[in-house]
C-alpha cells in the first residue's frame, strides 16, 4: 500500500520530532489507559461508594460515551482553530476532571468526573495522531505510526496492570489522581513543543451535529445496558433504542444540510475509511470487553487482589506492545488484507480458548495461554487499520480522519461493552448451575464467545479491505498526479 503524506494546518514543532512523538504517544497512552485503568478498581469503588452494578458500569461507559461522541467535534475544531489550542484545553479539562474523580465521595460526582474526563480525552486523542501524520514523512512516519500503535495496543492492558498495582498499594482514588502530575507535565511539554497555528476565519462549530451524535451514542449504550436487567422487550430498552435511532438519523440529516458539517458525508464514500474504521470499532469492542471481564473474573471469581490481577496481565501487555512494534514490518511483508484476516482469526482462537474458564481455572492454562494468543492477534491489527484510514487524506480533513479512527474505537468500546455485559448478565440470570460463581463464569464465557464472533467478522471484513487497499492506492496515484 502506498501512502501519501499530506501537508496540514498543524503548527510546525519548535523542537525535535522525537519530542513530538513523546508528546503524541504520552497523550494517547493517558487517553486509552484511563478508559480501562479503573476496571481493576471497580470492586473497591463499589464497596467504598456503595454503587449499584448498573451505576458501576457507567464509571467505564461514561468516559467512553463522551469520548466517542465528542471526538469528531474536537478533531474538526483543531483543523480550524489550531491543534495547540484544542490540545492544551483537552489536557486542562482531563487533568481537572481526574482530580475531581479522585476526590469524589459520591457516585454521582465520580460518574460526572468520568464524563468530563471523556470530554478532555476527546480533545487529545485525534490530535495525538494528526500531529504524527503532519510532522513525520516517509519511513520516519511509518516508524512513528508503529510506535503510536504500540502505545494504543498496550495501553489497555497496561491500564489493568497499573490499575492493579496502584489500587493494591495506594487505593482506587490514585488511579485517577496519578493523572494530575502527568497532565501538568504534558501541558508544559505541549506549550514548549507546539507553535500557535493560524485560525481559519468564519468557521462555526457544528453544535447540532455534536449534540445529536453524542446523545445518540449515549442513549444507545444506555438502552443496551438495561437489557440484562429488564429484558429486551422492556420499555427501559425499547424506548432508548428508538430514541437512539431517531437521534442518529437526525445527525445524518443535520450533516447533509450543514454548511460546516461535523462529518462531511462525502468522506465516507471512501471505502478504505469505512472498512478500516469498522474494523477498528470491532477491535475496540473486543479489547474493552475482554479487559473488563478479565479483571472481574480474576478478582470476583478467583479472589485475586488488585495487585495480583495487574501482575497476572503483565505478559499479555508485553505481547501487545511487541506485536504492534512488529506490525510495520509485517504490513510490508503481507499487506493489509492478509494481516487483518490472519490476526483476526488468531484473536478469535485466543478468545475461544479463554472462554473455557471455570470457577476454579488455573492461571497458566486458562489465563496466560489464551491471553498471549489473543494479544498476538490484537496487537498487529491496529497499525494497518490506522494506515488504511489515513491514506490519501488532504490537509483540510486530516483532523477529521484522525477523529474518525478514535471515534470508531471509543464508540465501539462503549457499545460493545454494553452489549457483551448484557450478554453476560442474561446468561448468568438464566443459568441452571447450582454454584453462584459458576453461574457468573458462564456469563463471562458467553460474553467472551461473543467477542470471538466479532473477531471472526473482523477477518471477514479483510475481504473488503482488499478492495479498499486497491481503491486507496488509486487515490494515492491520482493525488500524486495532481501534485
C-alpha positions in Angstrom: 0.0 0.0 0.0 1.4 3.4 -1.0 0.7 6.2 1.5 0.7 9.9 0.6 2.0 12.3 3.2 -0.1 15.5 3.0 0.8 18.9 4.4 -1.5 20.1 7.1 -2.6 23.0 9.2 -0.9 21.6 12.2 1.6 24.0 13.6 5.2 23.0 12.9 7.0 21.9 16.1 9.8 24.0 17.6 11.7 21.0 19.0 13.0 17.7 17.5 10.4 15.3 16.1 11.3 12.8 18.8 9.7 15.2 21.4 6.6 15.4 19.2 6.5 11.6 19.2 6.8 11.5 23.0 4.0 14.1 23.4 1.7 12.3 21.0 2.2 8.9 22.5 2.1 10.2 26.0 -1.3 11.8 25.3 -2.6 8.6 23.6 -1.4 6.4 26.4 -3.2 8.6 29.0 -6.4 8.7 27.0 -6.7 4.9 26.4 -5.3 3.9 29.7 -7.9 5.9 31.5 -10.6 4.1 29.6 -9.7 0.9 31.4 -7.5 1.7 34.4 -10.5 1.9 36.7 -11.5 -1.7 35.8 -9.4 -3.3 38.4 -10.5 -0.8 40.9 -14.3 -1.4 40.3 -14.8 -3.8 43.2 -13.2 -1.3 45.7 -15.2 1.6 44.1 -18.4 -0.3 44.5 -17.8 -1.0 48.2 -16.4 2.4 49.1 -19.1 4.5 47.4 -22.0 1.9 47.6 -22.6 1.8 43.9 -25.1 -0.4 42.2 -23.9 -2.7 39.3 -25.7 -0.6 36.7 -24.1 2.6 38.1 -20.7 0.9 38.3 -20.8 0.1 34.6 -21.1 3.9 33.9 -17.8 4.5 35.6 -16.4 2.9 32.5 -19.1 3.7 29.9 -19.5 7.4 31.0 -15.9 8.0 29.9 -16.3 6.1 26.6 -19.6 7.8 25.6 -18.5 11.4 25.9 -15.1 10.5 24.5 -16.6 8.8 21.4 -19.3 11.4 20.9 -17.1 14.5 21.0 -14.1 13.2 19.2 -15.3 14.4 15.8 -16.1 17.9 17.0 -12.7 18.2 18.7 -11.0 17.0 15.6 -12.7 19.5 13.3 -12.2 22.3 15.8 -8.5 21.6 15.7 -8.4 21.7 11.9 -9.8 25.3 12.1 -8.8 27.0 15.3 -5.4 25.2 15.8 -4.3 21.9 17.3 -2.3 23.6 20.0 -5.4 25.4 21.5 -7.6 22.3 21.5 -4.8 20.1 22.8 -4.0 22.4 25.7 -7.7 22.7 26.5 -8.1 19.0 26.5 -5.2 18.5 28.9 -6.6 21.0 31.3 -10.1 19.5 31.3 -8.8 16.0 31.6 -6.4 16.8 34.5 -9.0 18.8 36.5 -11.6 16.0 35.9 -9.1 13.4 37.2 -8.6 15.5 40.3 -12.4 15.7 40.9 -12.9 12.0 40.4 -10.0 11.0 42.7 -11.5 13.2 45.5 -15.1 12.1 44.9 -17.1 10.7 47.8 -20.4 10.3 45.9 -21.2 8.1 42.9 -22.8 11.0 41.1 -19.7 13.1 41.4 -17.5 10.2 40.3 -19.6 9.5 37.2 -19.7 13.2 36.3 -15.9 13.4 36.6 -15.6 10.4 34.3 -17.9 12.1 31.8 -15.7 15.2 32.0 -12.6 13.1 31.6 -14.1 11.8 28.3 -14.5 15.4 27.1 -10.9 16.2 27.7 -9.8 12.9 26.2 -11.8 13.7 23.1 -9.7 16.8 22.5 -6.4 14.9 23.0 -6.8 11.7 21.0 -7.3 12.8 17.4 -4.6 15.4 17.7 -2.1 12.9 19.0 -2.4 11.0 15.7 -2.7 14.0 13.4 0.5 15.5 15.0 2.4 12.5 13.7 0.8 12.3 10.3 1.5 16.0 9.7 5.1 16.3 11.1 6.6 12.9 10.1 7.1 11.8 6.5 8.5 8.7 4.7 9.9 5.9 6.7 10.0 8.1 9.8 6.2 8.4 9.6 5.8 4.6 9.3 8.0 4.1 12.3 6.1 6.8 14.3 2.8 5.2 13.4 4.1 1.8 14.6 5.2 3.3 17.9 1.8 5.1 18.3 0.0 1.9 17.5 2.1 0.0 20.1 1.1 2.6 22.6 -2.5 2.2 21.7 -2.3 -1.6 21.8 -0.6 -1.9 25.1 -2.4 1.0 26.9 -5.5 -1.1 27.7 -3.6 -4.0 29.3 -1.1 -1.5 30.9 -4.2 0.2 32.4 -5.2 -3.0 34.1 -1.6 -3.6 35.3 -1.2 -0.1 36.7 -4.7 -0.1 38.0 -3.9 -3.3 40.0 -0.6 -2.0 41.3 -1.9 1.4 42.2 -5.2 0.1 43.7 -3.4 -2.5 45.7 -0.7 -0.2 47.0 -2.5 3.2 47.4 -6.2 2.7 46.9 -8.6 3.2 44.0 -8.5 7.0 44.2 -4.9 7.1 43.0 -5.8 5.5 39.6 -7.3 8.9 38.9 -5.1 11.2 40.9 -2.0 9.9 39.2 -3.2 11.7 36.0 -2.7 15.1 37.7 1.1 15.3 37.6 1.2 13.6 34.2 -1.3 16.1 32.8 0.7 19.0 34.1 3.9 17.6 32.6 2.2 17.1 29.2 0.7 20.6 29.3 4.1 22.2 29.7 5.6 19.9 27.1 2.9 20.8 24.6 3.3 24.5 25.4 7.0 24.2 24.5 6.5 21.9 21.5 3.5 23.2 19.6 3.7 26.6 18.0 0.5 28.7 17.6 -1.3 28.0 14.4 -3.3 30.4 12.3 -7.0 30.4 12.9 -9.2 29.9 9.9 -11.8 32.6 9.5 -15.5 32.2 9.7 -15.9 28.7 11.0 -18.8 27.8 13.2 -18.9 24.8 15.4 -21.5 22.2 14.4 -23.2 22.1 17.8 -26.4 20.4 16.5 -24.3 17.6 15.0 -22.2 17.2 18.1 -25.2 17.2 20.4 -27.2 14.7 18.3 -24.4 12.2 17.8 -23.3 12.3 21.4 -26.8 11.9 22.7 -27.5 9.2 20.1 -24.5 7.1 21.2 -25.2 7.7 24.9 -28.8 6.7 24.7 -27.9 3.7 22.6 -25.4 2.5 25.1 -27.9 3.1 28.0 -30.6 1.1 26.3 -28.4 -1.9 25.6 -27.1 -1.9 29.2 -30.7 -2.2 30.5 -31.5 -5.3 28.5 -29.7 -7.6 31.1 -31.8 -6.1 33.9 -35.2 -5.6 32.3 -35.2 -7.8 29.2 -35.0 -6.7 25.5 -38.8 -6.2 25.2 -38.9 -3.8 28.2 -39.7 -0.1 27.8 -36.4 0.5 29.5 -34.7 -0.9 26.4 -37.1 -0.3 23.6 -37.6 3.5 24.3 -33.9 4.3 24.5 -33.1 2.3 21.4 -35.9 4.0 19.4 -34.6 7.4 20.6 -31.0 6.5 19.6 -32.2 5.6 16.1 -34.0 8.9 15.8 -31.1 10.9 17.1 -28.6 9.3 14.9 -30.9 9.7 11.9 -31.3 13.3 12.8 -27.5 13.6 12.9 -27.3 12.4 9.3 -29.9 15.0 8.3 -28.1 17.8 10.1 -24.8 16.9 8.4 -26.4 16.9 5.0 -27.8 20.4 5.5 -25.0 22.0 7.5 -22.7 24.4 5.8 -19.9 23.4 8.3 -20.7 19.7 8.9 -19.1 17.8 11.7 -18.6 14.9 9.3 -18.8 15.8 5.6 -20.6 12.7 4.4 -18.6 12.7 1.1 -15.6 11.4 3.1 -17.5 8.3 4.0 -17.6 7.3 0.3 -14.0 6.3 0.6 -14.0 2.5 1.0 -10.7 2.5 2.8 -12.0 4.8 5.5 -15.2 2.8 6.0 -13.6 -0.6 6.2 -10.7 0.5 8.4 -12.9 2.3 10.9 -15.4 -0.6 11.0 -12.5 -3.0 11.9 -11.2 -0.5 14.5 -14.7 -0.3 16.0 -14.9 -4.1 16.3 -11.4 -4.2 17.8 -12.4 -1.5 20.3 -15.4 -3.7 21.4 -13.2 -6.8 21.7 -10.4 -5.1 23.7 -12.6 -3.1 26.0 -14.9 -6.0 26.9 -12.1 -8.6 27.2 -10.1 -6.4 29.6 -13.3 -5.7 31.6 -14.3 -9.4 32.0 -10.7 -10.5 32.7 -10.4 -8.0 35.6 -13.8 -9.0 37.1 -13.0 -12.8 36.7 -9.6 -12.6 38.3 -10.9 -10.7 41.3 -14.6 -11.7 41.8 -14.2 -15.4 40.9 -10.6 -16.4 41.6 -10.4 -14.0 44.5 -7.2 -12.3 43.5 -6.2 -8.9 44.9 -5.9 -5.9 42.6 -2.1 -6.1 42.7 -2.1 -9.8 41.7 -4.7 -9.1 39.0 -2.5 -6.5 37.5 0.7 -8.6 37.6 -1.2 -11.6 36.0 -1.7 -9.5 32.9 1.9 -8.2 32.5 2.8 -10.9 29.9 -0.2 -10.0 27.8 0.7 -6.3 28.0 4.3 -7.1 26.8 3.0 -9.1 23.8 0.6 -6.3 22.9 3.5 -3.8 22.8 5.9 -6.1 20.9 3.3 -7.1 18.3 2.4 -3.6 17.5 6.1 -2.6 17.0 6.5 -5.6 14.7 3.3 -4.7 12.7 5.3 -2.2 10.5 7.5 -5.0 9.1 4.6 -7.4 8.8 2.5 -4.9 6.9 5.2 -4.6 4.3 5.5 -8.3 4.0 1.9 -9.4 4.0 -0.3 -6.4 3.2 -3.4 -5.1 4.8 -5.8 -7.9 3.8 -3.8 -10.8 4.9 -2.6 -9.2 8.1 -6.1 -8.3 9.3 -7.6 -11.6 8.2 -4.9 -13.7 9.8 -4.7 -11.8 13.1 -8.4 -11.6 13.4 -8.6 -15.4 13.3 -5.8 -15.5 15.9 -7.8 -13.2 18.1 -10.8 -15.4 17.8 -8.8 -18.5 18.6 -7.4 -17.0 21.8 -10.9 -15.8 22.9 -12.5 -19.2 22.3 -9.7 -20.7 24.4 -10.2 -18.1 27.1 -14.0 -18.9 27.2 -13.2 -22.3 28.6 -12.6 -20.8 32.1 -14.3 -22.2 35.1 -14.8 -21.1 38.7 -11.5 -23.0 39.6 -9.3 -22.5 36.5 -5.5 -22.5 36.7 -3.5 -19.4 35.6 -1.1 -20.9 33.0 -3.6 -23.0 31.0 -6.7 -20.8 31.1 -5.4 -17.3 31.5 -1.8 -16.9 30.4 -2.0 -19.1 27.3 -5.2 -17.7 25.7 -4.4 -14.1 26.5 -1.0 -14.4 24.8 -2.6 -15.9 21.7 -5.3 -13.2 21.7 -2.7 -10.4 22.3 -0.6 -11.7 19.4 -3.5 -11.1 17.1 -5.0 -7.9 18.5 -1.7 -6.0 18.7 -0.9 -6.3 15.0 -4.3 -5.2 13.6 -4.3 -1.6 14.8 -1.3 -0.2 12.8 -2.5 -1.4 9.3 -6.0 -0.1 10.0 -4.7 3.3 11.1 -2.5 3.5 8.0 -5.5 2.5 5.8 -7.8 5.0 7.5 -5.4 8.0 7.0 -4.2 7.2 3.5 -4.6 9.9 0.9 -6.4 12.4 3.2 -5.9 16.0 2.3 -4.9 18.7 4.9 -8.4 20.0 5.3 -9.7 16.7 6.6 -6.6 15.4 8.4 -8.0 16.1 11.9 -11.4 14.5 10.8 -9.7 11.3 9.6 -7.8 11.0 12.9 -11.0 11.8 14.8 -12.9 9.0 12.9 -10.2 6.5 14.0 -10.6 7.3 17.6 -14.4 7.7 17.4 -14.6 4.2 15.9 -12.5 2.7 18.7 -14.2 4.7 21.5 -17.8 4.2 20.4 -17.1 0.5 19.5 -15.7 0.0 23.0 -18.7 1.7 24.7 -21.4 0.0 22.7 -19.5 -3.3 22.6 -19.1 -3.4 26.4 -22.8 -2.6 26.8 -23.8 -5.5 24.5 -21.4 -8.0 25.9 -22.1 -7.0 29.5 -25.8 -7.5 28.8 -25.0 -10.9 27.3 -23.1 -11.9 30.4 -25.8 -10.7 32.7 -28.6 -12.5 30.7 -26.7 -15.8 30.6 -25.9 -15.6 34.4 -29.5 -14.9 35.2 -30.8 -17.9 33.3 -28.1 -20.3 34.3 -29.1 -23.6 36.0 -25.7 -24.0 37.7 -26.1 -24.6 41.5 -23.0 -22.6 42.4 -23.2 -18.8 42.1 -19.6 -18.4 41.0 -20.2 -20.9 38.2 -23.2 -19.0 37.0 -21.1 -15.9 37.0 -18.4 -17.6 35.0 -20.9 -18.9 32.5 -22.0 -15.3 31.8 -18.4 -14.2 31.3 -17.7 -17.1 29.0 -20.7 -16.3 26.9 -19.6 -12.7 26.5 -16.1 -13.8 25.5 -17.5 -16.1 22.9 -19.5 -13.2 21.5 -16.2 -11.2 21.3 -14.7 -14.2 19.4 -17.5 -13.9 16.9 -16.7 -10.2 16.4 -13.1 -11.1 15.9 -14.1 -13.6 13.2 -16.2 -10.9 11.5 -13.1 -8.7 11.5 -11.4 -11.4 9.4 -14.3 -11.5 7.0 -14.0 -7.7 6.6 -10.5 -8.2 5.3 -12.0 -9.2 2.0 -13.5 -5.7 1.8 -10.1 -4.4 2.9 -8.5 -5.8 -0.2 -10.8 -3.7 -2.4 -10.2 -0.7 -0.1 -6.5 -1.1 -0.4 -6.7 -1.1 -4.2 -9.0 2.0 -4.1 -6.7 3.9 -1.8 -3.7 3.1 -3.9 -5.5 4.5 -7.0 -6.4 7.6 -4.9 -2.7 7.9 -4.0 -1.7 7.8 -7.6 -4.3 10.4 -8.5 -3.1 12.6 -5.7 0.5 12.3 -6.8 -0.6 13.2 -10.4 -2.4 16.3 -9.2 0.7 17.4 -7.5 
